[in-house]
């Protein structure tokens, strides 16, 4: 799995681009990188995830849940997944993962839609608190 992770809006919105096959070991490294960002962010910190050419993902939901501890971080806000062409299998996996973890999730078709969605669901993002 290859990924990049950067602040799209400093301390508030993380932009993640993911591609390739996903293993549990790589998911653990990914989780640790998100935790670092969440620790330095201002709550709520939202994630925008753009998946490109993801072919295989782990199917053991219990292990995925144990590995993705960032979902319970106190600064964690919404996750917005960008998929220009939705994949039925990944849509099903996201739905199951959402129900299993209780994460706040939206799926959209573009980065512009993701930012618009976050503006609608998080009024504090328009006027972030002073640090």
N, C-alpha and C positions, 0 to 999 in steps of 0.2 A: 504494500500500500504506500503510495506517495501522497503527501499532503503538504499544504502550506497553511499557515495560520498567522493572521496579522490583525491589528486593530483597524477596522474600517472607520469607526468613530472612536477616538481614544477613550479607553476605560469604560466604554458602553456597549460597543457592538464589535464582535469578533467575526471576521470573514475567513471561512475555511474552504479550501478547495481540495477534494479527495479524488484519487483515481487508483485504479488497479484492484487487485485482490486484497481482501482484508483478512488478517489472521488475528487471533486473540492476543498474541504477543505485541503485534503492531497496535492493536486497539488499546493495550495498556500504556504504551508510549504516548499515543494520541491523548488518552485520558490525562496523563501527567502534564502534558503541554497545556491542555485546556485548564487544568487546575491552577497552573502558574498564572495564566491570564485572569482567571476568576479571582484569585487572591489579590491581584493588583487593581482590579476593576472597581467601579462604583455601581452598586446594586440598583436596579437589576441589570445584569450583563446578558445581552442577547447574542445568540449564535446564528449566523447565516451560513449554511452549508451548501456548497455546490459540488455535486457528485458528477464525475466524468468517467465514463467507461469502467464502472465498477461491475465486475463480473461475478466474483464469489465473495460471500460474507459468511461469518460463523452462523450456525443455525441453533446452537445451544443457548436458548434464551436465558437460562439461569446463569451461565458463565458470562454472557454479555452483560447482564444486570450487575453481577459481582465486579466486573471489570470497569464499567462506566460509572464510577463513583462521582464524577463531576455533576451528574444530574441531581444529587442531593446537596450540592454546595449552596450555602445560604445566599450567595450573590447571583445564583443562576436564574435567568429570566426565561424568555421564550427561545425556542429553536425554530428557525424557518428554513425549510429545505427547498432548494431551487432545483427543479427538474423541468427542462424545456419540453422533453418528451417523456411523460410519466411511464414508468415500467411497472406493470401489474404486480410482479413478484416483489420488487422493492417496496411498492406501496403497501402490500400486505404485511411485509416484515416491519415497516415503520409503524403501521397501525397496531400490530401486536406489541411491539416494543413500547409504544406510547401507553397502551393500556397496562402493560406490566410494570412500567416505571412511574406512571403518573406525570410524565413530562408534559409541558405546555408546548404544543407543536402546531405549525401550519405548513402546508405545502403550496408553493407558487411556481410560476413558469419563468420568472426572470428576476434578476437582481433588483431592478426598479420596483417590481411588485413586492419583493421582500422588504425593501425599505419603506414602501408605502404601508404595508401591513404592520410593521413595527411602529410607525407613526400613529396608526389608528389604535393599536392595542396598548401602547405605553406613552401616555401623555408626558411623563417625566423626561422622555428622550428629547422632546422639543426644547425643554428648559432644564438641562441637567443641573443637579445641585452643585454648589460651589464646594471645592475641596480645599 
